[in-house]
Amino acid sequence: MSEQQLRVVFGLATPLVLLGAWWGYVVAFKVPPFVLPPPDAVLAEVVRLFVDGTIWPHLGHTVGVIVAGLLIGSVTGFLLGVLLGKSPRVERAIGPYLFFFQTAPKIALAPLFILWFGLGLTSKIVLTVSLVFFPVMVGTVIGLRSVPANLHSLCAILKLGGTSKLVRVELPSAVPEIFAGLKVAAVQATIGAILAEWLSGGTGLGYLMVFAGTTYKTPLLFAMVLITSLLGIFIYQSLATTERWLLSWR
């Protein structure tokens, strides 16, 4: 059996084994549904959410927050990463403040964002941006500083200016590191959007999680966890596919 076939077999077998273990545990120990619902109850809840349309406004709201936060945070992180990667002096000046902000727990900053920007969309996007920009910035800095020495020598031979060197040589060489940061940021954006909706707002997947938890609707809570996980995986895989397309020249 080839490696590709083994990958497909394990990809199909692993979730089936986990579902079987889940179902067997619930049946064998007679676990109450409000503690741990069986897989078929969770699947039925997922189907119901999509069929009756309950999920769509909440899913659309969460996707909007994720996309807006990811775009703003990625652009901000990329531009700041280019600045720091090309200017060690600037990094020494503002780097400590950036690291201080990044190490501050976002669960503690979230109430401040709500206080400063209100309960609306702005505070949710700001929280998501705060989780996104740092991985992209770090990936950009590492990528620009990992350009092979022979490429720098080639640029000197061709007498490329600073902008031409950056656009034509350094950024293409830094694509793997930049996308490594983007993929981490995609996961962080999903977490940030859910956290923001968890703390404030009456719309979104995070809100549905809070509603399900406070009303003891455990199948709905598990359905939200499943949908949120699949959403994060979809965004991650979309970025991975884009990366492979951009690196096809290699």
PyRosetta script that sets phi, psi and omega in degrees:
from pyrosetta import init, pose_from_sequence

init()
pose = pose_from_sequence("MSEQQLRVVFGLATPLVLLGAWWGYVVAFKVPPFVLPPPDAVLAEVVRLFVDGTIWPHLGHTVGVIVAGLLIGSVTGFLLGVLLGKSPRVERAIGPYLFFFQTAPKIALAPLFILWFGLGLTSKIVLTVSLVFFPVMVGTVIGLRSVPANLHSLCAILKLGGTSKLVRVELPSAVPEIFAGLKVAAVQATIGAILAEWLSGGTGLGYLMVFAGTTYKTPLLFAMVLITSLLGIFIYQSLATTERWLLSWR")
pose.set_psi(1, 131.0)
pose.set_omega(1, -177.4)
pose.set_phi(2, -72.4)
pose.set_psi(2, 166.0)
pose.set_omega(2, 180.0)
pose.set_phi(3, -63.0)
pose.set_psi(3, -38.0)
pose.set_omega(3, 179.4)
pose.set_phi(4, -64.8)
pose.set_psi(4, -41.4)
pose.set_omega(4, 178.5)
pose.set_phi(5, -65.5)
pose.set_psi(5, -40.4)
pose.set_omega(5, 177.0)
pose.set_phi(6, -61.7)
pose.set_psi(6, -39.0)
pose.set_omega(6, 179.8)
pose.set_phi(7, -63.0)
pose.set_psi(7, -41.2)
pose.set_omega(7, -179.9)
pose.set_phi(8, -67.0)
pose.set_psi(8, -43.1)
pose.set_omega(8, -178.9)
pose.set_phi(9, -62.1)
pose.set_psi(9, -47.4)
pose.set_omega(9, 179.8)
pose.set_phi(10, -66.4)
pose.set_psi(10, -35.2)
pose.set_omega(10, 178.6)
pose.set_phi(11, -63.6)
pose.set_psi(11, -34.2)
pose.set_omega(11, 178.4)
pose.set_phi(12, -84.8)
pose.set_psi(12, -37.1)
pose.set_omega(12, -174.4)
pose.set_phi(13, -73.9)
pose.set_psi(13, -36.7)
pose.set_omega(13, -175.1)
pose.set_phi(14, -59.9)
pose.set_psi(14, -51.3)
pose.set_omega(14, 178.8)
pose.set_phi(15, -64.3)
pose.set_psi(15, -32.9)
pose.set_omega(15, 178.5)
pose.set_phi(16, -65.6)
pose.set_psi(16, -41.0)
pose.set_omega(16, 178.0)
pose.set_phi(17, -64.6)
pose.set_psi(17, -43.3)
pose.set_omega(17, 179.8)
pose.set_phi(18, -64.3)
pose.set_psi(18, -41.4)
pose.set_omega(18, 178.3)
pose.set_phi(19, -65.4)
pose.set_psi(19, -39.6)
pose.set_omega(19, 178.4)
pose.set_phi(20, -63.9)
pose.set_psi(20, -41.6)
pose.set_omega(20, 178.5)
pose.set_phi(21, -65.8)
pose.set_psi(21, -40.4)
pose.set_omega(21, 177.9)
pose.set_phi(22, -61.1)
pose.set_psi(22, -50.2)
pose.set_omega(22, -179.1)
pose.set_phi(23, -63.6)
pose.set_psi(23, -42.6)
pose.set_omega(23, -179.8)
pose.set_phi(24, -63.3)
pose.set_psi(24, -39.9)
pose.set_omega(24, 178.9)
pose.set_phi(25, -64.3)
pose.set_psi(25, -45.3)
pose.set_omega(25, -178.8)
pose.set_phi(26, -62.1)
pose.set_psi(26, -42.7)
pose.set_omega(26, -177.9)
pose.set_phi(27, -72.5)
pose.set_psi(27, -44.6)
pose.set_omega(27, -174.7)
pose.set_phi(28, -65.4)
pose.set_psi(28, -39.5)
pose.set_omega(28, -175.9)
pose.set_phi(29, -102.0)
pose.set_psi(29, 4.8)
pose.set_omega(29, 177.2)
pose.set_phi(30, 50.5)
pose.set_psi(30, 52.6)
pose.set_omega(30, -178.4)
pose.set_phi(31, -72.0)
pose.set_psi(31, 131.0)
pose.set_omega(31, 178.9)
pose.set_phi(32, -61.7)
pose.set_psi(32, 143.0)
pose.set_omega(32, -178.2)
pose.set_phi(33, -60.5)
pose.set_psi(33, -29.6)
pose.set_omega(33, -179.3)
pose.set_phi(34, -75.0)
pose.set_psi(34, -12.8)
pose.set_omega(34, 175.6)
pose.set_phi(35, -93.5)
pose.set_psi(35, -52.6)
pose.set_omega(35, 178.2)
pose.set_phi(36, -147.6)
pose.set_psi(36, 103.3)
pose.set_omega(36, -179.0)
pose.set_phi(37, -73.7)
pose.set_psi(37, 153.4)
pose.set_omega(37, 176.8)
pose.set_phi(38, -69.7)
pose.set_psi(38, 159.7)
pose.set_omega(38, -177.7)
pose.set_phi(39, -58.5)
pose.set_psi(39, -36.2)
pose.set_omega(39, -178.0)
pose.set_phi(40, -66.3)
pose.set_psi(40, -32.3)
pose.set_omega(40, 177.8)
pose.set_phi(41, -68.2)
pose.set_psi(41, -39.0)
pose.set_omega(41, 178.2)
pose.set_phi(42, -66.8)
pose.set_psi(42, -44.1)
pose.set_omega(42, 178.8)
pose.set_phi(43, -62.1)
pose.set_psi(43, -41.0)
pose.set_omega(43, 178.5)
pose.set_phi(44, -63.0)
pose.set_psi(44, -37.3)
pose.set_omega(44, 178.7)
pose.set_phi(45, -67.2)
pose.set_psi(45, -40.2)
pose.set_omega(45, 177.5)
pose.set_phi(46, -62.1)
pose.set_psi(46, -46.3)
pose.set_omega(46, 179.3)
pose.set_phi(47, -60.9)
pose.set_psi(47, -43.0)
pose.set_omega(47, -179.3)
pose.set_phi(48, -61.5)
pose.set_psi(48, -42.7)
pose.set_omega(48, -178.7)
pose.set_phi(49, -60.1)
pose.set_psi(49, -40.0)
pose.set_omega(49, -178.8)
pose.set_phi(50, -79.9)
pose.set_psi(50, -36.3)
pose.set_omega(50, -177.0)
pose.set_phi(51, -69.8)
pose.set_psi(51, -45.1)
pose.set_omega(51, -177.9)
pose.set_phi(52, -85.4)
pose.set_psi(52, -1.1)
pose.set_omega(52, 174.8)
pose.set_phi(53, 83.0)
pose.set_psi(53, 4.1)
pose.set_omega(53, -178.3)
pose.set_phi(54, -61.0)
pose.set_psi(54, -36.1)
pose.set_omega(54, -171.7)
pose.set_phi(55, -75.5)
pose.set_psi(55, -27.6)
pose.set_omega(55, -167.1)
pose.set_phi(56, -61.4)
pose.set_psi(56, -49.8)
pose.set_omega(56, 178.7)
pose.set_phi(57, -63.0)
pose.set_psi(57, -35.9)
pose.set_omega(57, 179.3)
pose.set_phi(58, -70.3)
pose.set_psi(58, -42.5)
pose.set_omega(58, 178.4)
pose.set_phi(59, -64.6)
pose.set_psi(59, -42.9)
pose.set_omega(59, 179.2)
pose.set_phi(60, -62.2)
pose.set_psi(60, -40.1)
pose.set_omega(60, 178.9)
pose.set_phi(61, -63.7)
pose.set_psi(61, -47.0)
pose.set_omega(61, -179.2)
pose.set_phi(62, -64.6)
pose.set_psi(62, -42.9)
pose.set_omega(62, 178.3)
pose.set_phi(63, -61.8)
pose.set_psi(63, -40.0)
pose.set_omega(63, 178.3)
pose.set_phi(64, -61.1)
pose.set_psi(64, -43.4)
pose.set_omega(64, 178.8)
pose.set_phi(65, -64.7)
pose.set_psi(65, -42.9)
pose.set_omega(65, -179.5)
pose.set_phi(66, -62.7)
pose.set_psi(66, -48.3)
pose.set_omega(66, -177.0)
pose.set_phi(67, -64.3)
pose.set_psi(67, -46.0)
pose.set_omega(67, -179.7)
pose.set_phi(68, -63.2)
pose.set_psi(68, -46.5)
pose.set_omega(68, 179.4)
pose.set_phi(69, -64.1)
pose.set_psi(69, -39.4)
pose.set_omega(69, -179.4)
pose.set_phi(70, -67.5)
pose.set_psi(70, -42.3)
pose.set_omega(70, -179.8)
pose.set_phi(71, -66.1)
pose.set_psi(71, -50.6)
pose.set_omega(71, -178.2)
pose.set_phi(72, -64.9)
pose.set_psi(72, -45.2)
pose.set_omega(72, -179.3)
pose.set_phi(73, -66.0)
pose.set_psi(73, -37.5)
pose.set_omega(73, -179.4)
pose.set_phi(74, -68.7)
pose.set_psi(74, -44.4)
pose.set_omega(74, 179.0)
pose.set_phi(75, -63.8)
pose.set_psi(75, -44.7)
pose.set_omega(75, 178.9)
pose.set_phi(76, -62.8)
pose.set_psi(76, -46.7)
pose.set_omega(76, 179.8)
pose.set_phi(77, -64.2)
pose.set_psi(77, -38.4)
pose.set_omega(77, 179.6)
pose.set_phi(78, -65.9)
pose.set_psi(78, -47.8)
pose.set_omega(78, -178.6)
pose.set_phi(79, -64.0)
pose.set_psi(79, -41.9)
pose.set_omega(79, 178.5)
pose.set_phi(80, -67.9)
pose.set_psi(80, -36.5)
pose.set_omega(80, 177.1)
pose.set_phi(81, -64.1)
pose.set_psi(81, -39.5)
pose.set_omega(81, 176.6)
pose.set_phi(82, -63.4)
pose.set_psi(82, -43.9)
pose.set_omega(82, 179.4)
pose.set_phi(83, -61.3)
pose.set_psi(83, -46.5)
pose.set_omega(83, -178.6)
pose.set_phi(84, -70.7)
pose.set_psi(84, -37.2)
pose.set_omega(84, -179.3)
pose.set_phi(85, -67.4)
pose.set_psi(85, -30.6)
pose.set_omega(85, -178.8)
pose.set_phi(86, -94.0)
pose.set_psi(86, -12.1)
pose.set_omega(86, -176.7)
pose.set_phi(87, -136.1)
pose.set_psi(87, 90.4)
pose.set_omega(87, 177.4)
pose.set_phi(88, -57.9)
pose.set_psi(88, -29.0)
pose.set_omega(88, 179.6)
pose.set_phi(89, -64.6)
pose.set_psi(89, -42.0)
pose.set_omega(89, 178.0)
pose.set_phi(90, -66.2)
pose.set_psi(90, -38.4)
pose.set_omega(90, 179.3)
pose.set_phi(91, -62.5)
pose.set_psi(91, -40.9)
pose.set_omega(91, 179.2)
pose.set_phi(92, -65.6)
pose.set_psi(92, -28.9)
pose.set_omega(92, -177.0)
pose.set_phi(93, -78.5)
pose.set_psi(93, -44.1)
pose.set_omega(93, -173.3)
pose.set_phi(94, -111.7)
pose.set_psi(94, -9.0)
pose.set_omega(94, -178.7)
pose.set_phi(95, -56.0)
pose.set_psi(95, -47.4)
pose.set_omega(95, -179.0)
pose.set_phi(96, -58.8)
pose.set_psi(96, -36.3)
pose.set_omega(96, -179.9)
pose.set_phi(97, -69.6)
pose.set_psi(97, -37.5)
pose.set_omega(97, 177.6)
pose.set_phi(98, -64.7)
pose.set_psi(98, -43.3)
pose.set_omega(98, 179.6)
pose.set_phi(99, -66.9)
pose.set_psi(99, -36.2)
pose.set_omega(99, 177.3)
pose.set_phi(100, -62.5)
pose.set_psi(100, -44.8)
pose.set_omega(100, 179.7)
pose.set_phi(101, -64.8)
pose.set_psi(101, -39.3)
pose.set_omega(101, -177.8)
pose.set_phi(102, -68.4)
pose.set_psi(102, -36.4)
pose.set_omega(102, -177.9)
pose.set_phi(103, -78.0)
pose.set_psi(103, -14.3)
pose.set_omega(103, 176.5)
pose.set_phi(104, -66.6)
pose.set_psi(104, 131.0)
pose.set_omega(104, -177.6)
pose.set_phi(105, -63.9)
pose.set_psi(105, 125.5)
pose.set_omega(105, -176.4)
pose.set_phi(106, -68.5)
pose.set_psi(106, -25.5)
pose.set_omega(106, 177.8)
pose.set_phi(107, -65.7)
pose.set_psi(107, -25.2)
pose.set_omega(107, 176.7)
pose.set_phi(108, -85.1)
pose.set_psi(108, -31.8)
pose.set_omega(108, 179.9)
pose.set_phi(109, -77.7)
pose.set_psi(109, -25.3)
pose.set_omega(109, -176.2)
pose.set_phi(110, -56.0)
pose.set_psi(110, -46.7)
pose.set_omega(110, 177.3)
pose.set_phi(111, -60.9)
pose.set_psi(111, -31.9)
pose.set_omega(111, 177.4)
pose.set_phi(112, -67.4)
pose.set_psi(112, -41.8)
pose.set_omega(112, 177.7)
pose.set_phi(113, -61.1)
pose.set_psi(113, -39.8)
pose.set_omega(113, 178.6)
pose.set_phi(114, -65.3)
pose.set_psi(114, -39.7)
pose.set_omega(114, 179.3)
pose.set_phi(115, -66.0)
pose.set_psi(115, -41.1)
pose.set_omega(115, -177.0)
pose.set_phi(116, -78.1)
pose.set_psi(116, -39.8)
pose.set_omega(116, -171.9)
pose.set_phi(117, -110.9)
pose.set_psi(117, 0.0)
pose.set_omega(117, 177.1)
pose.set_phi(118, 87.9)
pose.set_psi(118, -177.2)
pose.set_omega(118, -176.4)
pose.set_phi(119, -89.2)
pose.set_psi(119, 0.6)
pose.set_omega(119, -174.3)
pose.set_phi(120, -84.2)
pose.set_psi(120, -156.7)
pose.set_omega(120, -174.4)
pose.set_phi(121, -68.4)
pose.set_psi(121, -32.4)
pose.set_omega(121, -173.9)
pose.set_phi(122, -60.3)
pose.set_psi(122, -46.5)
pose.set_omega(122, -178.6)
pose.set_phi(123, -64.0)
pose.set_psi(123, -34.7)
pose.set_omega(123, 179.1)
pose.set_phi(124, -67.3)
pose.set_psi(124, -42.1)
pose.set_omega(124, 179.4)
pose.set_phi(125, -68.1)
pose.set_psi(125, -39.8)
pose.set_omega(125, 179.3)
pose.set_phi(126, -61.8)
pose.set_psi(126, -43.5)
pose.set_omega(126, 178.7)
pose.set_phi(127, -62.9)
pose.set_psi(127, -42.1)
pose.set_omega(127, 178.9)
pose.set_phi(128, -64.7)
pose.set_psi(128, -42.7)
pose.set_omega(128, 178.4)
pose.set_phi(129, -60.7)
pose.set_psi(129, -39.7)
pose.set_omega(129, -179.2)
pose.set_phi(130, -62.8)
pose.set_psi(130, -26.1)
pose.set_omega(130, 178.2)
pose.set_phi(131, -88.7)
pose.set_psi(131, -19.7)
pose.set_omega(131, -172.0)
pose.set_phi(132, -92.3)
pose.set_psi(132, -43.1)
pose.set_omega(132, -165.8)
pose.set_phi(133, -65.3)
pose.set_psi(133, -32.8)
pose.set_omega(133, -174.2)
pose.set_phi(134, -67.5)
pose.set_psi(134, -48.4)
pose.set_omega(134, 177.8)
pose.set_phi(135, -59.1)
pose.set_psi(135, -38.3)
pose.set_omega(135, 179.0)
pose.set_phi(136, -67.7)
pose.set_psi(136, -41.3)
pose.set_omega(136, 178.9)
pose.set_phi(137, -61.3)
pose.set_psi(137, -47.6)
pose.set_omega(137, -178.8)
pose.set_phi(138, -63.9)
pose.set_psi(138, -43.0)
pose.set_omega(138, 178.0)
pose.set_phi(139, -60.5)
pose.set_psi(139, -39.6)
pose.set_omega(139, 179.3)
pose.set_phi(140, -67.0)
pose.set_psi(140, -43.9)
pose.set_omega(140, 179.6)
pose.set_phi(141, -62.1)
pose.set_psi(141, -47.5)
pose.set_omega(141, -179.6)
pose.set_phi(142, -62.5)
pose.set_psi(142, -41.2)
pose.set_omega(142, -179.9)
pose.set_phi(143, -62.6)
pose.set_psi(143, -44.1)
pose.set_omega(143, -179.1)
pose.set_phi(144, -67.8)
pose.set_psi(144, -29.7)
pose.set_omega(144, -179.2)
pose.set_phi(145, -90.3)
pose.set_psi(145, 0.2)
pose.set_omega(145, 179.0)
pose.set_phi(146, -106.4)
pose.set_psi(146, 11.0)
pose.set_omega(146, 179.2)
pose.set_phi(147, -65.1)
pose.set_psi(147, 128.5)
pose.set_omega(147, -178.3)
pose.set_phi(148, -57.8)
pose.set_psi(148, 147.6)
pose.set_omega(148, -177.6)
pose.set_phi(149, -62.3)
pose.set_psi(149, -33.5)
pose.set_omega(149, -178.9)
pose.set_phi(150, -65.0)
pose.set_psi(150, -29.0)
pose.set_omega(150, 176.2)
pose.set_phi(151, -70.8)
pose.set_psi(151, -37.4)
pose.set_omega(151, 174.7)
pose.set_phi(152, -62.9)
pose.set_psi(152, -39.2)
pose.set_omega(152, 178.2)
pose.set_phi(153, -65.3)
pose.set_psi(153, -40.0)
pose.set_omega(153, 178.4)
pose.set_phi(154, -62.7)
pose.set_psi(154, -41.7)
pose.set_omega(154, 178.3)
pose.set_phi(155, -61.9)
pose.set_psi(155, -38.3)
pose.set_omega(155, 178.5)
pose.set_phi(156, -66.6)
pose.set_psi(156, -39.1)
pose.set_omega(156, 179.1)
pose.set_phi(157, -65.3)
pose.set_psi(157, -41.7)
pose.set_omega(157, -179.8)
pose.set_phi(158, -80.1)
pose.set_psi(158, -4.4)
pose.set_omega(158, 179.2)
pose.set_phi(159, 55.9)
pose.set_psi(159, 46.7)
pose.set_omega(159, 177.9)
pose.set_phi(160, -76.7)
pose.set_psi(160, 137.3)
pose.set_omega(160, 176.2)
pose.set_phi(161, -74.0)
pose.set_psi(161, 175.2)
pose.set_omega(161, -176.0)
pose.set_phi(162, -60.2)
pose.set_psi(162, -45.2)
pose.set_omega(162, -178.5)
pose.set_phi(163, -69.3)
pose.set_psi(163, -44.6)
pose.set_omega(163, 179.5)
pose.set_phi(164, -62.8)
pose.set_psi(164, -40.7)
pose.set_omega(164, 179.1)
pose.set_phi(165, -63.4)
pose.set_psi(165, -41.9)
pose.set_omega(165, -179.6)
pose.set_phi(166, -65.0)
pose.set_psi(166, -47.8)
pose.set_omega(166, -173.5)
pose.set_phi(167, -75.1)
pose.set_psi(167, -40.4)
pose.set_omega(167, -171.4)
pose.set_phi(168, -92.0)
pose.set_psi(168, -20.3)
pose.set_omega(168, -174.9)
pose.set_phi(169, -125.2)
pose.set_psi(169, -56.5)
pose.set_omega(169, -169.8)
pose.set_phi(170, -69.8)
pose.set_psi(170, -47.5)
pose.set_omega(170, -179.2)
pose.set_phi(171, -65.7)
pose.set_psi(171, -44.7)
pose.set_omega(171, 175.2)
pose.set_phi(172, -58.4)
pose.set_psi(172, -37.1)
pose.set_omega(172, 178.8)
pose.set_phi(173, -69.3)
pose.set_psi(173, -27.6)
pose.set_omega(173, -176.2)
pose.set_phi(174, -90.1)
pose.set_psi(174, 2.7)
pose.set_omega(174, -176.0)
pose.set_phi(175, -55.6)
pose.set_psi(175, -45.6)
pose.set_omega(175, -179.2)
pose.set_phi(176, -58.8)
pose.set_psi(176, -43.5)
pose.set_omega(176, -179.1)
pose.set_phi(177, -69.4)
pose.set_psi(177, -38.6)
pose.set_omega(177, 178.9)
pose.set_phi(178, -63.1)
pose.set_psi(178, -42.6)
pose.set_omega(178, -179.0)
pose.set_phi(179, -73.2)
pose.set_psi(179, -27.3)
pose.set_omega(179, 173.3)
pose.set_phi(180, -61.8)
pose.set_psi(180, -42.4)
pose.set_omega(180, 176.0)
pose.set_phi(181, -66.7)
pose.set_psi(181, -38.4)
pose.set_omega(181, 179.2)
pose.set_phi(182, -63.9)
pose.set_psi(182, -38.9)
pose.set_omega(182, -178.8)
pose.set_phi(183, -69.6)
pose.set_psi(183, -37.3)
pose.set_omega(183, 173.3)
pose.set_phi(184, -64.8)
pose.set_psi(184, -40.8)
pose.set_omega(184, -179.5)
pose.set_phi(185, -64.5)
pose.set_psi(185, -34.2)
pose.set_omega(185, 179.3)
pose.set_phi(186, -62.7)
pose.set_psi(186, -42.9)
pose.set_omega(186, 177.0)
pose.set_phi(187, -65.5)
pose.set_psi(187, -42.0)
pose.set_omega(187, 179.2)
pose.set_phi(188, -64.3)
pose.set_psi(188, -36.4)
pose.set_omega(188, 179.2)
pose.set_phi(189, -63.8)
pose.set_psi(189, -40.4)
pose.set_omega(189, 178.0)
pose.set_phi(190, -63.7)
pose.set_psi(190, -44.7)
pose.set_omega(190, 178.5)
pose.set_phi(191, -62.6)
pose.set_psi(191, -43.6)
pose.set_omega(191, -178.7)
pose.set_phi(192, -63.1)
pose.set_psi(192, -42.2)
pose.set_omega(192, 179.9)
pose.set_phi(193, -64.3)
pose.set_psi(193, -44.0)
pose.set_omega(193, 179.9)
pose.set_phi(194, -65.5)
pose.set_psi(194, -42.0)
pose.set_omega(194, 179.1)
pose.set_phi(195, -62.2)
pose.set_psi(195, -43.1)
pose.set_omega(195, -179.5)
pose.set_phi(196, -63.7)
pose.set_psi(196, -41.9)
pose.set_omega(196, 179.2)
pose.set_phi(197, -71.0)
pose.set_psi(197, -28.9)
pose.set_omega(197, 177.7)
pose.set_phi(198, -64.7)
pose.set_psi(198, -40.2)
pose.set_omega(198, -175.3)
pose.set_phi(199, -85.1)
pose.set_psi(199, -29.9)
pose.set_omega(199, -176.7)
pose.set_phi(200, -151.7)
pose.set_psi(200, 143.7)
pose.set_omega(200, 174.5)
pose.set_phi(201, 114.1)
pose.set_psi(201, 155.9)
pose.set_omega(201, 179.3)
pose.set_phi(202, -114.1)
pose.set_psi(202, 15.1)
pose.set_omega(202, -179.9)
pose.set_phi(203, -140.2)
pose.set_psi(203, 148.1)
pose.set_omega(203, 176.4)
pose.set_phi(204, 118.1)
pose.set_psi(204, 164.4)
pose.set_omega(204, -179.8)
pose.set_phi(205, -64.9)
pose.set_psi(205, -35.6)
pose.set_omega(205, 177.1)
pose.set_phi(206, -63.5)
pose.set_psi(206, -39.4)
pose.set_omega(206, 176.6)
pose.set_phi(207, -63.3)
pose.set_psi(207, -42.3)
pose.set_omega(207, 179.0)
pose.set_phi(208, -62.6)
pose.set_psi(208, -34.7)
pose.set_omega(208, 176.5)
pose.set_phi(209, -62.4)
pose.set_psi(209, -46.2)
pose.set_omega(209, 179.5)
pose.set_phi(210, -62.5)
pose.set_psi(210, -44.0)
pose.set_omega(210, 179.8)
pose.set_phi(211, -60.7)
pose.set_psi(211, -44.3)
pose.set_omega(211, -179.3)
pose.set_phi(212, -65.7)
pose.set_psi(212, -38.8)
pose.set_omega(212, -179.1)
pose.set_phi(213, -69.4)
pose.set_psi(213, -42.0)
pose.set_omega(213, -177.5)
pose.set_phi(214, -74.8)
pose.set_psi(214, -21.2)
pose.set_omega(214, 179.5)
pose.set_phi(215, -103.9)
pose.set_psi(215, 7.9)
pose.set_omega(215, 177.5)
pose.set_phi(216, 58.4)
pose.set_psi(216, 34.5)
pose.set_omega(216, 174.5)
pose.set_phi(217, -94.4)
pose.set_psi(217, 77.9)
pose.set_omega(217, -173.1)
pose.set_phi(218, -62.5)
pose.set_psi(218, -41.2)
pose.set_omega(218, 176.2)
pose.set_phi(219, -57.2)
pose.set_psi(219, -39.2)
pose.set_omega(219, 177.7)
pose.set_phi(220, -65.6)
pose.set_psi(220, -40.1)
pose.set_omega(220, 179.0)
pose.set_phi(221, -62.9)
pose.set_psi(221, -45.3)
pose.set_omega(221, 178.1)
pose.set_phi(222, -65.3)
pose.set_psi(222, -36.7)
pose.set_omega(222, 178.0)
pose.set_phi(223, -62.9)
pose.set_psi(223, -39.2)
pose.set_omega(223, 178.5)
pose.set_phi(224, -66.8)
pose.set_psi(224, -40.7)
pose.set_omega(224, 177.3)
pose.set_phi(225, -61.5)
pose.set_psi(225, -42.9)
pose.set_omega(225, 179.7)
pose.set_phi(226, -64.3)
pose.set_psi(226, -46.8)
pose.set_omega(226, -178.4)
pose.set_phi(227, -64.4)
pose.set_psi(227, -41.6)
pose.set_omega(227, 179.3)
pose.set_phi(228, -63.8)
pose.set_psi(228, -42.1)
pose.set_omega(228, 179.1)
pose.set_phi(229, -63.3)
pose.set_psi(229, -43.8)
pose.set_omega(229, 179.3)
pose.set_phi(230, -64.9)
pose.set_psi(230, -36.0)
pose.set_omega(230, 177.3)
pose.set_phi(231, -63.8)
pose.set_psi(231, -45.5)
pose.set_omega(231, 178.0)
pose.set_phi(232, -62.3)
pose.set_psi(232, -40.9)
pose.set_omega(232, 178.4)
pose.set_phi(233, -64.0)
pose.set_psi(233, -40.6)
pose.set_omega(233, -179.9)
pose.set_phi(234, -62.3)
pose.set_psi(234, -45.0)
pose.set_omega(234, -179.9)
pose.set_phi(235, -64.7)
pose.set_psi(235, -42.0)
pose.set_omega(235, 178.9)
pose.set_phi(236, -61.3)
pose.set_psi(236, -47.3)
pose.set_omega(236, -178.5)
pose.set_phi(237, -67.0)
pose.set_psi(237, -32.4)
pose.set_omega(237, 176.6)
pose.set_phi(238, -62.8)
pose.set_psi(238, -42.8)
pose.set_omega(238, 177.3)
pose.set_phi(239, -66.5)
pose.set_psi(239, -39.4)
pose.set_omega(239, 179.1)
pose.set_phi(240, -63.4)
pose.set_psi(240, -39.5)
pose.set_omega(240, 177.9)
pose.set_phi(241, -65.4)
pose.set_psi(241, -42.2)
pose.set_omega(241, 177.6)
pose.set_phi(242, -62.4)
pose.set_psi(242, -39.6)
pose.set_omega(242, 178.4)
pose.set_phi(243, -62.4)
pose.set_psi(243, -45.1)
pose.set_omega(243, 179.0)
pose.set_phi(244, -61.5)
pose.set_psi(244, -37.7)
pose.set_omega(244, 179.3)
pose.set_phi(245, -66.8)
pose.set_psi(245, -42.7)
pose.set_omega(245, -179.5)
pose.set_phi(246, -68.0)
pose.set_psi(246, -29.2)
pose.set_omega(246, -178.6)
pose.set_phi(247, -96.7)
pose.set_psi(247, 11.9)
pose.set_omega(247, -179.6)
pose.set_phi(248, -62.3)
pose.set_psi(248, -25.1)
pose.set_omega(248, 179.2)
pose.set_phi(249, -65.6)
pose.set_psi(249, -18.9)
pose.set_omega(249, 179.6)
pose.set_phi(250, -78.0)
pose.dump_pdb("model.pdb")
